[in-house]
């Protein structure tokens, strides 16, 4: 009886460990219909999948420049030495000022929940390593930019591009890309300005910018920081050489999005449910 119980427990543990691997492997050829972050959002959400070939290279490179410049060359979710240093800092009670890599954020967005706690961090580590080991970096980036949150109810670069700028993600400029990338650390206090572009949910002194102490400060800070640093990130990621975007070419994403036929663009029309 005891042996049977042990076998049953072992089978349950093995199944629980294998399920995420199966789901991640399915993502090699299937686009996720939704994410845990979207399911946990109490409001109605809007998203529209767009294949990575049809996304502005300026946006892809800016996102990597801000979030994870090593993505094209790294084969794990995090550098092992960096991870050990972060664990040591946490155990010492020090603040962790480093951000999550893109594989970590994909794992979190797809399978976990927004609140940062010890349990989520414990689950995020093995999930993100499975994402990094089982999916090509090109696919990881594609999933990330289609599932990241850019406003309280807006997910993915296609919906975000239409929401803020009234056009497809294939034609995002470097500056527009920086505005969107700057929201990724904190997208909950931003909304579309009346004439397009971004506004923030608090502006108590009426100066047009969310200042320290106002609800939109973190969003606004990320927005301005990204706009200032995007050209440098672009060059750090290799920039453009001989008409080729070096960082995206390294991932196997060739050419420019706006060289492809507009009629083939999955983001060519405003996503359903997104107010004009």
DOFI-208241 format. One line per field, with one value per residue (C-alpha): residue in one letter; z, y, x. Coordinates in steps of 0.5 Angstrom, whole numbers, plus 2048, in hexadecimal, padded with zeros to 3 digits. Each point is the difference from the previous one (the first is absolute). Layout:
// DOFI-208241
residuo c(a|...)
w c(Z|...)
v c(Y|...)
u c(X|...)
This chain:
// DOFI-208241
residuo c(x|x|x|x|x|x|x|x|x|x|x|x|x|x|x|x|x|x|x|x|x|x|x|x|x|x|x|x|x|x|x|x|x|x|x|x|x|x|x|x|x|x|x|x|x|x|x|x|x|x|x|x|x|x|x|x|x|x|x|x|x|x|x|x|x|x|x|x|x|x|x|x|x|x|x|x|x|x|x|x|x|x|x|x|x|x|x|x|x|x|x|x|x|x|x|x|x|x|x|x|x|x|x|x|x|x|x|x|x|x|x|x|x|x|x|x|x|x|x|x|x|x|x|x|x|x|x|x|x|x|x|x|x|x|x|x|x|x|x|x|x|x|x|x|x|x|x|x|x|x|x|x|x|x|x|x|x|x|x|x|x|x|x|x|x|x|x|x|x|x|x|x|x|x|x|x|x|x|x|x|x|x|x|x|x|x|x|x|x|x|x|x|x|x|x|x|x|x|x|x|x|x|x|x|x|x|x|x|x|x|x|x|x|x|x|x|x|x|x|x|x|x|x|x|x|x|x|x|x|x|x|x|x|x|x|x|x|x|x|x|x|x|x|x|x|x|x|x|x|x|x|x|x|x|x|x|x|x|x|x|x|x|x|x|x|x|x|x|x|x|x|x|x|x|x|x)
w c(800|802|7F9|7FC|804|7FE|7F9|800|803|7FB|7FA|802|801|7FA|7FC|804|7FD|7F9|7FF|7FF|7FC|7FB|800|7FE|7FB|7FD|800|7FA|7FB|804|802|807|800|806|806|808|800|7FC|803|807|7FD|803|7FA|7F9|7FC|7F9|7FC|7F9|7FE|7FB|7FD|801|7F9|800|806|7FF|801|804|805|801|801|805|804|800|801|806|803|7FE|7FB|801|7FD|7F9|803|807|800|808|803|804|801|805|804|800|802|806|802|800|805|804|800|802|806|802|800|7FA|7FB|7F9|7FB|7FA|7FC|7FD|7F9|7FB|801|807|7FE|7FB|805|805|7FB|7FE|806|806|803|801|807|802|806|802|7FD|7F9|800|802|7FA|7FB|801|7FD|7FB|7FD|7FF|7FC|7FC|7FE|7FF|7FC|7FC|7FB|802|7FA|802|807|7FE|7FC|805|805|7FC|7FE|808|803|803|7FE|803|805|7FB|7FA|7FF|7FA|7FC|7FA|805|803|7FA|7FD|807|801|7F9|7FB|7FC|7FF|804|7F9|800|807|800|804|805|800|801|806|803|800|803|805|803|801|807|802|7FB|805|801|7F8|7FB|7F9|800|7FD|7F9|800|804|808|806|807|805|805|7FF|806|7FF|7F8|7FD|7FB|803|806|806|806|804|7FB|7FE|7F9|802|7FF|7F9|7FE|802|7FC|7FA|800|802|7FA|7FB|803|7FF|7FA|7FB|805|801|7F8|7FF|806|7FC|7FA|7FC|7F9|7FC|7F8|800|805|808|803|806|7FD|7FA|806|802|7F9|7FF|7F9|7FC|803|801|7FC|7FA|800|7FD|804|7FE|804|806|806|803|7FA|804|806|805|802|807|7FF|800|7FB)
v c(800|805|7FE|802|806|802|7FE|805|806|7FF|7FF|807|804|7FD|802|807|801|7FE|804|807|7FC|7FE|807|803|7FB|801|808|7FE|800|802|807|801|802|804|800|800|807|802|7FA|804|807|802|804|7FE|800|801|7FC|7FE|7FB|803|7FC|802|801|806|804|806|7FE|807|7FD|7F9|803|805|7FB|7FC|806|802|7F9|7FB|801|7F9|7FD|7FF|7FC|7FD|7F9|800|804|804|800|7FB|804|806|7FC|7FD|807|802|7FB|802|807|7FE|7FB|806|805|804|803|7FD|805|7FC|7FE|7FA|7FD|7FF|7F9|801|805|7FB|7FB|805|803|7F9|7FC|804|806|807|801|7FF|7FB|7FA|7FB|803|801|7F9|7FE|805|7FD|7F9|802|806|7FB|7FB|806|801|7F9|7FE|806|804|807|802|7FD|802|808|7FF|7FD|805|806|7FD|7FF|806|805|807|803|7FE|7FC|800|7FA|7FF|804|800|803|805|803|801|802|805|802|7FE|7FC|7F9|7FD|7FF|808|802|805|7FF|806|7FC|7FA|803|803|7F9|7FD|805|7FD|7F9|801|803|800|801|808|802|801|803|807|804|801|7FA|7FE|7FF|803|7FE|7FF|806|807|804|806|800|800|7FB|7FB|7FB|802|7FD|7FE|800|7F9|800|802|7F9|7FF|808|7FE|7FA|804|806|7FB|7FC|806|802|7FA|7FC|803|7FD|7FA|7FF|801|7FB|7FB|801|805|800|7FE|7FF|801|7FA|800|7FD|7FD|7FE|7FC|7FD|7FD|7FE|806|802|807|805|7FF|806|7FC|7FB|801|804|7FB|7FA|804|7FD|806|804|802|802|7FB|7FE|803|806|807|804)
u c(800|806|803|7FA|7FF|807|7FF|7FA|803|806|7FC|7FC|806|803|7FA|800|807|7FF|7F9|804|805|7FB|7FC|807|801|7F9|802|805|7FB|7FA|7FE|7FD|7F9|801|804|800|801|7FA|7FB|802|7FE|7F9|7FF|7FF|806|802|806|801|806|805|806|806|802|7FB|802|805|807|801|7FB|803|807|7FD|7FD|806|804|7FC|7FE|806|805|803|7FA|803|806|7FE|7FD|7FE|7FB|805|807|802|805|7FB|7FB|804|802|7F8|7FF|805|7FE|7F9|802|804|7FA|803|7FB|800|801|801|7FA|7FE|802|7FB|800|7FE|7FB|7FD|7FF|7FD|7FB|7FE|7FF|801|7FD|801|802|807|801|804|7FC|800|807|801|7FC|802|808|7FF|7FA|804|806|7FB|7FE|807|802|7FA|7FF|804|802|7FC|7FA|801|800|7FA|7FC|803|7FE|7F9|7FE|803|7FC|800|7FA|7FB|7FC|804|805|805|804|7FA|7FA|805|802|7F9|7FE|805|802|7FB|804|803|806|803|802|802|805|806|7FD|7F9|804|803|7FA|7FD|806|800|7F9|802|803|7F9|7FA|7FA|800|800|7FB|7FF|800|7FA|804|804|807|800|7FD|801|7FB|802|802|7FE|804|7FE|807|7FE|805|7FF|805|803|7FA|7FB|7FD|803|807|803|7FD|802|807|801|7FD|805|805|7FF|7FF|807|804|7FD|805|806|7FC|7FF|808|802|7FC|804|7FB|800|805|800|7F8|800|7FD|806|7FC|7FA|804|804|7F9|7FE|7FC|802|7FE|7FB|7F9|7FE|803|7FB|7F9|7FB|7FB|803|801|7FC|800|7FD|7F9|7FF|7FF|7F8|7FE|805|7FD|802)
